[in-house]
């Protein structure tokens, strides 16, 4: 399925690198693609797309793959919460009674 938005070169490079790291983790665990795919609930072709860095794969399988290989805690490093975010949550207006 072709998307209206194609990744720019740096985005594709980042996705490809992420896919290569996922592949290395799977191989280090001596796990075939068929088993890894089943464990994260995707088809083998979709799992192959993850390892190739295909931008059409939704974020859900990526998160399950991170959990599978013990890297889910690192997800916060992608977009850490800033002090501004914390302040915004504290300053929200209280709800009005209905």
Protein Blocks (a to p, Z undefined) as FASTA:
>chain_A
ZZfbdcdfklmmmmmmmmmmmmmmmmmnopafklmmmmnopafklmmmmmnopakbcfkl
mmmmmmmnopmmmmmmmmccdfklmmmmmmpccdddZZ
